[in-house]
Amino acid sequence: MREVYIRLAYKALKEGIEIVGPSYFSNKLGVSKPTAQEALIKLAEKNYGDYIPKKGFKLNREGIEKAKEITMKHRLMECLFYELGMSPEVACQEATRLEEHVSTELVTQLRLFFSDRKLCPCGNKIEEEFEDLEVEELEEGL
Ligand SMILES: [Zn+2]
């Protein structure tokens, strides 16, 4: 599974783009449109969202949950690479390359190690998404 697609779809959603077309991913990831489209169809098959022909991919609730997890993992890895002396940009690139190969055990270790840290090297809240989720659920309950 290409986790980076879920993470980018979530980032787009937070920027107000609900349905993300294959060209968005092909631009950001430097892959062809058919490759991006294939990956998005696979994500829909795994129930992380819907693929709407000629439009693009829309995350569902399960996809959003997954995206939050992946985003946190990405940011923890950025923290690690930043500690190794990389710039925030390079730390982000390396995290993108490696994030989908990281085990749950390593994520747990990173969370413990960086437990006093609130922000990733680019200045985003490491666990910002979980706060957003609470707000979202509250609104739905009203
Ligand atoms: Zn970051």
Backbone and ligand atoms as CSV (ligand in chain L), in Angstrom:
chain,resi,resn,atom,element,x,y,z
A,1,MET,N,N,0.835,-1.200,0.000
A,1,MET,CA,C,0.000,0.000,0.000
A,1,MET,C,C,0.875,1.257,0.000
A,2,ARG,N,N,0.480,2.224,-0.818
A,2,ARG,CA,C,1.245,3.468,-0.865
A,2,ARG,C,C,0.658,4.458,0.138
A,3,GLU,N,N,1.209,4.421,1.338
A,3,GLU,CA,C,0.686,5.263,2.419
A,3,GLU,C,C,0.746,6.750,2.094
A,4,VAL,N,N,1.742,7.101,1.291
A,4,VAL,CA,C,1.930,8.516,0.989
A,4,VAL,C,C,0.698,9.104,0.280
A,5,TYR,N,N,-0.017,8.277,-0.479
A,5,TYR,CA,C,-1.225,8.758,-1.162
A,5,TYR,C,C,-2.306,9.135,-0.146
A,6,ILE,N,N,-2.413,8.334,0.895
A,6,ILE,CA,C,-3.409,8.619,1.933
A,6,ILE,C,C,-3.035,9.908,2.660
A,7,ARG,N,N,-1.751,10.027,2.954
A,7,ARG,CA,C,-1.279,11.219,3.675
A,7,ARG,C,C,-1.508,12.478,2.835
A,8,LEU,N,N,-1.213,12.416,1.545
A,8,LEU,CA,C,-1.397,13.583,0.673
A,8,LEU,C,C,-2.874,13.897,0.459
A,9,ALA,N,N,-3.706,12.859,0.349
A,9,ALA,CA,C,-5.153,13.081,0.186
A,9,ALA,C,C,-5.701,13.795,1.422
A,10,TYR,N,N,-5.171,13.425,2.583
A,10,TYR,CA,C,-5.604,14.047,3.830
A,10,TYR,C,C,-5.144,15.505,3.906
A,11,LYS,N,N,-3.902,15.725,3.465
A,11,LYS,CA,C,-3.358,17.084,3.436
A,11,LYS,C,C,-4.222,17.964,2.517
A,12,ALA,N,N,-4.587,17.421,1.370
A,12,ALA,CA,C,-5.439,18.150,0.419
A,12,ALA,C,C,-6.799,18.437,1.044
A,13,LEU,N,N,-7.343,17.449,1.733
A,13,LEU,CA,C,-8.644,17.608,2.391
A,13,LEU,C,C,-8.600,18.757,3.397
A,14,LYS,N,N,-7.483,18.802,4.162
A,14,LYS,CA,C,-7.342,19.884,5.147
A,14,LYS,C,C,-7.202,21.245,4.476
A,15,GLU,N,N,-6.748,21.227,3.222
A,15,GLU,CA,C,-6.636,22.474,2.456
A,15,GLU,C,C,-7.938,22.779,1.710
A,16,GLY,N,N,-8.941,21.951,1.902
A,16,GLY,CA,C,-10.253,22.203,1.321
A,16,GLY,C,C,-10.551,21.439,0.040
A,17,ILE,N,N,-9.627,20.577,-0.393
A,17,ILE,CA,C,-9.873,19.782,-1.598
A,17,ILE,C,C,-10.409,18.412,-1.167
A,18,GLU,N,N,-11.696,18.175,-1.405
A,18,GLU,CA,C,-12.304,16.932,-0.943
A,18,GLU,C,C,-12.031,15.758,-1.869
A,19,ILE,N,N,-12.120,16.024,-3.181
A,19,ILE,CA,C,-11.866,14.970,-4.169
A,19,ILE,C,C,-10.565,15.311,-4.879
A,20,VAL,N,N,-9.585,14.425,-4.726
A,20,VAL,CA,C,-8.251,14.708,-5.256
A,20,VAL,C,C,-7.984,13.863,-6.489
A,21,GLY,N,N,-7.701,14.521,-7.593
A,21,GLY,CA,C,-7.467,13.834,-8.855
A,21,GLY,C,C,-6.076,13.244,-8.955
A,22,PRO,N,N,-5.877,12.269,-9.867
A,22,PRO,CA,C,-4.571,11.626,-10.040
A,22,PRO,C,C,-3.444,12.619,-10.356
A,23,SER,N,N,-3.773,13.709,-11.073
A,23,SER,CA,C,-2.700,14.647,-11.433
A,23,SER,C,C,-2.107,15.348,-10.212
A,24,TYR,N,N,-2.921,15.537,-9.172
A,24,TYR,CA,C,-2.412,16.117,-7.921
A,24,TYR,C,C,-1.267,15.255,-7.376
A,25,PHE,N,N,-1.497,13.932,-7.396
A,25,PHE,CA,C,-0.488,13.011,-6.863
A,25,PHE,C,C,0.693,12.865,-7.815
A,26,SER,N,N,0.401,12.854,-9.121
A,26,SER,CA,C,1.509,12.688,-10.062
A,26,SER,C,C,2.442,13.899,-9.997
A,27,ASN,N,N,1.882,15.092,-9.794
A,27,ASN,CA,C,2.725,16.285,-9.632
A,27,ASN,C,C,3.576,16.222,-8.371
A,28,LYS,N,N,2.931,15.851,-7.263
A,28,LYS,CA,C,3.631,15.864,-5.975
A,28,LYS,C,C,4.650,14.741,-5.855
A,29,LEU,N,N,4.351,13.603,-6.475
A,29,LEU,CA,C,5.195,12.429,-6.265
A,29,LEU,C,C,6.101,12.109,-7.449
A,30,GLY,N,N,5.909,12.822,-8.546
A,30,GLY,CA,C,6.722,12.558,-9.718
A,30,GLY,C,C,6.463,11.193,-10.334
A,31,VAL,N,N,5.217,10.735,-10.255
A,31,VAL,CA,C,4.838,9.475,-10.909
A,31,VAL,C,C,3.876,9.815,-12.054
A,32,SER,N,N,3.620,8.837,-12.944
A,32,SER,CA,C,2.702,9.096,-14.052
A,32,SER,C,C,1.262,9.127,-13.536
A,33,LYS,N,N,0.367,9.719,-14.323
A,33,LYS,CA,C,-1.044,9.763,-13.938
A,33,LYS,C,C,-1.656,8.371,-13.822
A,34,PRO,N,N,-1.382,7.467,-14.799
A,34,PRO,CA,C,-1.929,6.106,-14.649
A,34,PRO,C,C,-1.455,5.406,-13.371
A,35,THR,N,N,-0.184,5.610,-13.008
A,35,THR,CA,C,0.336,5.006,-11.773
A,35,THR,C,C,-0.429,5.540,-10.568
A,36,ALA,N,N,-0.627,6.850,-10.542
A,36,ALA,CA,C,-1.348,7.480,-9.438
A,36,ALA,C,C,-2.791,6.965,-9.398
A,37,GLN,N,N,-3.408,6.890,-10.573
A,37,GLN,CA,C,-4.792,6.438,-10.648
A,37,GLN,C,C,-4.934,5.004,-10.110
A,38,GLU,N,N,-3.999,4.166,-10.518
A,38,GLU,CA,C,-4.006,2.770,-10.073
A,38,GLU,C,C,-3.902,2.691,-8.545
A,39,ALA,N,N,-3.003,3.491,-7.982
A,39,ALA,CA,C,-2.824,3.503,-6.527
A,39,ALA,C,C,-4.102,3.961,-5.833
A,40,LEU,N,N,-4.781,4.947,-6.402
A,40,LEU,CA,C,-6.005,5.478,-5.790
A,40,LEU,C,C,-7.139,4.450,-5.855
A,41,ILE,N,N,-7.214,3.736,-6.969
A,41,ILE,CA,C,-8.238,2.690,-7.102
A,41,ILE,C,C,-7.985,1.588,-6.064
A,42,LYS,N,N,-6.706,1.266,-5.848
A,42,LYS,CA,C,-6.356,0.250,-4.836
A,42,LYS,C,C,-6.766,0.711,-3.448
A,43,LEU,N,N,-6.554,1.969,-3.148
A,43,LEU,CA,C,-6.934,2.492,-1.828
A,43,LEU,C,C,-8.442,2.408,-1.634
A,44,ALA,N,N,-9.185,2.672,-2.715
A,44,ALA,CA,C,-10.648,2.566,-2.644
A,44,ALA,C,C,-11.051,1.103,-2.408
A,45,GLU,N,N,-10.352,0.190,-3.061
A,45,GLU,CA,C,-10.638,-1.247,-2.870
A,45,GLU,C,C,-10.393,-1.678,-1.431
A,46,LYS,N,N,-9.423,-1.014,-0.784
A,46,LYS,CA,C,-9.128,-1.349,0.615
A,46,LYS,C,C,-10.016,-0.570,1.580
A,47,ASN,N,N,-11.022,0.091,1.039
A,47,ASN,CA,C,-12.002,0.824,1.847
A,47,ASN,C,C,-11.458,2.029,2.602
A,48,TYR,N,N,-10.470,2.703,2.026
A,48,TYR,CA,C,-9.999,3.940,2.631
A,48,TYR,C,C,-10.693,5.150,2.010
A,49,GLY,N,N,-11.528,4.898,1.016
A,49,GLY,CA,C,-12.241,5.999,0.387
A,49,GLY,C,C,-12.913,5.535,-0.890
A,50,ASP,N,N,-13.380,6.493,-1.678
A,50,ASP,CA,C,-14.055,6.175,-2.937
A,50,ASP,C,C,-13.264,6.751,-4.088
A,51,TYR,N,N,-13.225,5.973,-5.163
A,51,TYR,CA,C,-12.634,6.513,-6.373
A,51,TYR,C,C,-13.765,6.882,-7.325
A,52,ILE,N,N,-13.872,8.147,-7.651
A,52,ILE,CA,C,-14.929,8.622,-8.539
A,52,ILE,C,C,-14.314,8.818,-9.921
A,53,PRO,N,N,-14.753,7.995,-10.915
A,53,PRO,CA,C,-14.146,8.053,-12.244
A,53,PRO,C,C,-14.147,9.475,-12.809
A,54,LYS,N,N,-13.064,9.844,-13.443
A,54,LYS,CA,C,-12.852,11.153,-14.071
A,54,LYS,C,C,-12.769,12.301,-13.066
A,55,LYS,N,N,-12.865,11.993,-11.788
A,55,LYS,CA,C,-12.747,13.051,-10.772
A,55,LYS,C,C,-11.562,12.783,-9.853
A,56,GLY,N,N,-11.637,11.705,-9.113
A,56,GLY,CA,C,-10.523,11.396,-8.238
A,56,GLY,C,C,-10.937,10.652,-6.991
A,57,PHE,N,N,-10.105,10.783,-5.991
A,57,PHE,CA,C,-10.239,9.998,-4.774
A,57,PHE,C,C,-10.745,10.863,-3.624
A,58,LYS,N,N,-11.657,10.274,-2.845
A,58,LYS,CA,C,-12.199,10.966,-1.679
A,58,LYS,C,C,-12.046,10.050,-0.466
A,59,LEU,N,N,-11.339,10.502,0.540
A,59,LEU,CA,C,-11.145,9.707,1.751
A,59,LEU,C,C,-12.463,9.522,2.489
A,60,ASN,N,N,-12.670,8.338,3.051
A,60,ASN,CA,C,-13.812,8.155,3.955
A,60,ASN,C,C,-13.289,8.223,5.394
A,61,ARG,N,N,-14.150,7.962,6.363
A,61,ARG,CA,C,-13.760,8.094,7.761
A,61,ARG,C,C,-12.580,7.169,8.110
A,62,GLU,N,N,-12.649,5.948,7.594
A,62,GLU,CA,C,-11.560,5.002,7.860
A,62,GLU,C,C,-10.242,5.510,7.260
A,63,GLY,N,N,-10.354,6.067,6.059
A,63,GLY,CA,C,-9.177,6.624,5.398
A,63,GLY,C,C,-8.596,7.792,6.176
A,64,ILE,N,N,-9.474,8.605,6.736
A,64,ILE,CA,C,-9.024,9.758,7.518
A,64,ILE,C,C,-8.302,9.292,8.784
A,65,GLU,N,N,-8.872,8.284,9.445
A,65,GLU,CA,C,-8.228,7.707,10.634
A,65,GLU,C,C,-6.823,7.228,10.290
A,66,LYS,N,N,-6.741,6.499,9.184
A,66,LYS,CA,C,-5.465,5.959,8.730
A,66,LYS,C,C,-4.490,7.095,8.411
A,67,ALA,N,N,-5.004,8.124,7.767
A,67,ALA,CA,C,-4.167,9.263,7.372
A,67,ALA,C,C,-3.577,9.960,8.596
A,68,LYS,N,N,-4.352,10.035,9.650
A,68,LYS,CA,C,-3.868,10.674,10.874
A,68,LYS,C,C,-2.704,9.899,11.471
A,69,GLU,N,N,-2.852,8.586,11.475
A,69,GLU,CA,C,-1.793,7.695,11.956
A,69,GLU,C,C,-0.516,7.879,11.136
A,70,ILE,N,N,-0.692,7.865,9.804
A,70,ILE,CA,C,0.451,7.964,8.897
A,70,ILE,C,C,1.126,9.327,9.039
A,71,THR,N,N,0.316,10.363,9.216
A,71,THR,CA,C,0.863,11.708,9.360
A,71,THR,C,C,1.686,11.823,10.638
A,72,MET,N,N,1.182,11.238,11.707
A,72,MET,CA,C,1.935,11.270,12.971
A,72,MET,C,C,3.258,10.532,12.813
A,73,LYS,N,N,3.199,9.386,12.165
A,73,LYS,CA,C,4.406,8.594,11.928
A,73,LYS,C,C,5.419,9.389,11.096
A,74,HIS,N,N,4.916,10.043,10.055
A,74,HIS,CA,C,5.764,10.868,9.195
A,74,HIS,C,C,6.468,11.940,10.024
A,75,ARG,N,N,5.741,12.585,10.891
A,75,ARG,CA,C,6.307,13.694,11.665
A,75,ARG,C,C,7.292,13.202,12.719
A,76,LEU,N,N,7.029,12.029,13.293
A,76,LEU,CA,C,7.987,11.466,14.252
A,76,LEU,C,C,9.292,11.123,13.545
A,77,MET,N,N,9.176,10.608,12.342
A,77,MET,CA,C,10.383,10.274,11.581
A,77,MET,C,C,11.139,11.531,11.185
A,78,GLU,N,N,10.403,12.585,10.861
A,78,GLU,CA,C,11.059,13.870,10.567
A,78,GLU,C,C,11.875,14.327,11.778
A,79,CYS,N,N,11.309,14.164,12.969
A,79,CYS,CA,C,12.016,14.549,14.198
A,79,CYS,C,C,13.325,13.767,14.314
A,80,LEU,N,N,13.236,12.476,14.040
A,80,LEU,CA,C,14.421,11.610,14.130
A,80,LEU,C,C,15.508,12.075,13.156
A,81,PHE,N,N,15.121,12.296,11.920
A,81,PHE,CA,C,16.109,12.665,10.896
A,81,PHE,C,C,16.667,14.068,11.157
A,82,TYR,N,N,15.835,14.922,11.715
A,82,TYR,CA,C,16.275,16.266,12.074
A,82,TYR,C,C,17.348,16.188,13.161
A,83,GLU,N,N,17.132,15.278,14.112
A,83,GLU,CA,C,18.124,15.076,15.179
A,83,GLU,C,C,19.453,14.588,14.605
A,84,LEU,N,N,19.394,13.893,13.494
A,84,LEU,CA,C,20.613,13.398,12.847
A,84,LEU,C,C,21.334,14.496,12.078
A,85,GLY,N,N,20.735,15.674,12.046
A,85,GLY,CA,C,21.396,16.812,11.432
A,85,GLY,C,C,20.849,17.213,10.075
A,86,MET,N,N,19.764,16.575,9.643
A,86,MET,CA,C,19.186,16.926,8.342
A,86,MET,C,C,18.335,18.194,8.463
A,87,SER,N,N,18.198,18.919,7.345
A,87,SER,CA,C,17.314,20.079,7.324
A,87,SER,C,C,15.870,19.575,7.344
A,88,PRO,N,N,14.902,20.423,7.734
A,88,PRO,CA,C,13.505,19.966,7.726
A,88,PRO,C,C,13.068,19.432,6.365
A,89,GLU,N,N,13.526,20.058,5.276
A,89,GLU,CA,C,13.135,19.616,3.924
A,89,GLU,C,C,13.646,18.203,3.643
A,90,VAL,N,N,14.940,17.986,3.932
A,90,VAL,CA,C,15.526,16.671,3.675
A,90,VAL,C,C,14.909,15.633,4.612
A,91,ALA,N,N,14.658,16.021,5.863
A,91,ALA,CA,C,14.035,15.112,6.823
A,91,ALA,C,C,12.670,14.672,6.302
A,92,CYS,N,N,11.922,15.607,5.689
A,92,CYS,CA,C,10.599,15.294,5.135
A,92,CYS,C,C,10.732,14.318,3.959
A,93,GLN,N,N,11.689,14.573,3.075
A,93,GLN,CA,C,11.893,13.677,1.923
A,93,GLN,C,C,12.239,12.260,2.376
A,94,GLU,N,N,13.143,12.176,3.353
A,94,GLU,CA,C,13.555,10.852,3.838
A,94,GLU,C,C,12.394,10.137,4.520
A,95,ALA,N,N,11.613,10.892,5.294
A,95,ALA,CA,C,10.456,10.297,5.972
A,95,ALA,C,C,9.463,9.768,4.942
A,96,THR,N,N,9.261,10.518,3.852
A,96,THR,CA,C,8.339,10.089,2.805
A,96,THR,C,C,8.819,8.799,2.159
A,97,ARG,N,N,10.149,8.708,1.964
A,97,ARG,CA,C,10.702,7.510,1.347
A,97,ARG,C,C,10.544,6.275,2.219
A,98,LEU,N,N,10.656,6.460,3.545
A,98,LEU,CA,C,10.748,5.300,4.434
A,98,LEU,C,C,9.479,5.007,5.223
A,99,GLU,N,N,8.544,5.962,5.300
A,99,GLU,CA,C,7.440,5.852,6.258
A,99,GLU,C,C,6.626,4.553,6.142
A,100,GLU,N,N,6.436,4.076,4.908
A,100,GLU,CA,C,5.561,2.897,4.827
A,100,GLU,C,C,6.259,1.596,5.200
A,101,HIS,N,N,7.557,1.669,5.481
A,101,HIS,CA,C,8.276,0.452,5.865
A,101,HIS,C,C,8.511,0.365,7.365
A,102,VAL,N,N,8.031,1.364,8.082
A,102,VAL,CA,C,8.304,1.441,9.517
A,102,VAL,C,C,7.328,0.570,10.309
A,103,SER,N,N,7.861,-0.193,11.263
A,103,SER,CA,C,7.013,-1.087,12.062
A,103,SER,C,C,6.295,-0.308,13.161
A,104,THR,N,N,5.213,-0.899,13.680
A,104,THR,CA,C,4.467,-0.297,14.793
A,104,THR,C,C,5.377,-0.141,16.012
A,105,GLU,N,N,6.284,-1.104,16.208
A,105,GLU,CA,C,7.207,-1.058,17.346
A,105,GLU,C,C,8.074,0.195,17.269
A,106,LEU,N,N,8.592,0.473,16.077
A,106,LEU,CA,C,9.443,1.649,15.924
A,106,LEU,C,C,8.639,2.931,16.170
A,107,VAL,N,N,7.412,2.963,15.690
A,107,VAL,CA,C,6.564,4.141,15.911
A,107,VAL,C,C,6.360,4.350,17.413
A,108,THR,N,N,6.101,3.263,18.136
A,108,THR,CA,C,5.915,3.340,19.587
A,108,THR,C,C,7.168,3.894,20.258
A,109,GLN,N,N,8.328,3.399,19.829
A,109,GLN,CA,C,9.596,3.880,20.383
A,109,GLN,C,C,9.806,5.366,20.100
A,110,LEU,N,N,9.480,5.763,18.881
A,110,LEU,CA,C,9.656,7.173,18.507
A,110,LEU,C,C,8.726,8.070,19.321
A,111,ARG,N,N,7.510,7.597,19.538
A,111,ARG,CA,C,6.552,8.382,20.334
A,111,ARG,C,C,7.056,8.577,21.749
A,112,LEU,N,N,7.646,7.519,22.311
A,112,LEU,CA,C,8.194,7.609,23.667
A,112,LEU,C,C,9.387,8.554,23.690
A,113,PHE,N,N,10.264,8.362,22.717
A,113,PHE,CA,C,11.500,9.146,22.661
A,113,PHE,C,C,11.209,10.635,22.494
A,114,PHE,N,N,10.209,10.954,21.682
A,114,PHE,CA,C,9.874,12.358,21.421
A,114,PHE,C,C,8.615,12.779,22.182
A,115,SER,N,N,8.361,12.141,23.328
A,115,SER,CA,C,7.110,12.401,24.052
A,115,SER,C,C,7.006,13.846,24.544
A,116,ASP,N,N,8.153,14.517,24.736
A,116,ASP,CA,C,8.099,15.902,25.211
A,116,ASP,C,C,8.023,16.892,24.052
A,117,ARG,N,N,8.004,16.382,22.843
A,117,ARG,CA,C,8.038,17.260,21.685
A,117,ARG,C,C,6.636,17.459,21.115
A,118,LYS,N,N,6.305,18.704,20.827
A,118,LYS,CA,C,4.961,19.000,20.315
A,118,LYS,C,C,4.962,19.207,18.803
A,119,LEU,N,N,6.094,19.698,18.262
A,119,LEU,CA,C,6.127,20.072,16.845
A,119,LEU,C,C,7.167,19.270,16.068
A,120,CYS,N,N,6.861,19.020,14.800
A,120,CYS,CA,C,7.846,18.415,13.905
A,120,CYS,C,C,8.784,19.525,13.425
A,121,PRO,N,N,9.889,19.175,12.747
A,121,PRO,CA,C,10.846,20.219,12.330
A,121,PRO,C,C,10.242,21.290,11.415
A,122,CYS,N,N,9.161,20.992,10.714
A,122,CYS,CA,C,8.547,22.031,9.851
A,122,CYS,C,C,7.560,22.885,10.632
A,123,GLY,N,N,7.325,22.547,11.889
A,123,GLY,CA,C,6.473,23.389,12.721
A,123,GLY,C,C,5.029,22.931,12.816
A,124,ASN,N,N,4.743,21.708,12.349
A,124,ASN,CA,C,3.386,21.180,12.492
A,124,ASN,C,C,3.282,20.383,13.784
A,125,LYS,N,N,2.101,20.416,14.383
A,125,LYS,CA,C,1.892,19.646,15.607
A,125,LYS,C,C,1.951,18.156,15.283
A,126,ILE,N,N,2.746,17.414,16.039
A,126,ILE,CA,C,2.909,15.991,15.759
A,126,ILE,C,C,1.574,15.260,15.882
A,127,GLU,N,N,0.799,15.604,16.903
A,127,GLU,CA,C,-0.478,14.906,17.090
A,127,GLU,C,C,-1.673,15.827,16.921
A,128,GLU,N,N,-1.488,16.869,16.170
A,128,GLU,CA,C,-2.560,17.842,15.905
A,128,GLU,C,C,-3.857,17.164,15.481
A,129,GLU,N,N,-3.728,16.141,14.643
A,129,GLU,CA,C,-4.884,15.473,14.040
A,129,GLU,C,C,-5.835,14.876,15.066
A,130,PHE,N,N,-5.277,14.405,16.178
A,130,PHE,CA,C,-6.149,13.774,17.156
A,130,PHE,C,C,-7.059,14.798,17.822
A,131,GLU,N,N,-6.569,16.013,17.968
A,131,GLU,CA,C,-7.420,17.086,18.506
A,131,GLU,C,C,-8.535,17.416,17.511
A,132,ASP,N,N,-8.151,17.490,16.236
A,132,ASP,CA,C,-9.138,17.761,15.189
A,132,ASP,C,C,-10.259,16.729,15.230
A,133,LEU,N,N,-9.857,15.491,15.445
A,133,LEU,CA,C,-10.811,14.392,15.431
A,133,LEU,C,C,-11.854,14.578,16.526
A,134,GLU,N,N,-11.388,14.991,17.716
A,134,GLU,CA,C,-12.327,15.199,18.819
A,134,GLU,C,C,-13.369,16.257,18.461
A,135,VAL,N,N,-12.921,17.326,17.855
A,135,VAL,CA,C,-13.811,18.410,17.456
A,135,VAL,C,C,-14.853,17.885,16.463
A,136,GLU,N,N,-14.324,17.138,15.485
A,136,GLU,CA,C,-15.180,16.571,14.448
A,136,GLU,C,C,-16.294,15.698,15.045
A,137,GLU,N,N,-15.916,14.864,16.003
A,137,GLU,CA,C,-16.897,13.963,16.609
A,137,GLU,C,C,-17.918,14.719,17.448
A,138,LEU,N,N,-17.443,15.741,18.141
A,138,LEU,CA,C,-18.347,16.568,18.929
A,138,LEU,C,C,-19.440,17.190,18.063
A,139,GLU,N,N,-18.996,17.745,16.938
A,139,GLU,CA,C,-19.944,18.405,16.027
A,139,GLU,C,C,-20.998,17.432,15.524
A,140,GLU,N,N,-20.531,16.207,15.254
A,140,GLU,CA,C,-21.465,15.207,14.750
A,140,GLU,C,C,-22.498,14.806,15.791
A,141,GLY,N,N,-22.104,14.875,17.058
A,141,GLY,CA,C,-23.001,14.495,18.135
A,141,GLY,C,C,-24.089,15.527,18.398
A,142,LEU,N,N,-23.923,16.719,17.898
A,142,LEU,CA,C,-24.893,17.783,18.187
A,142,LEU,C,C,-26.191,17.642,17.402
L,1,ZN,ZN,ZN,7.013,18.120,9.276
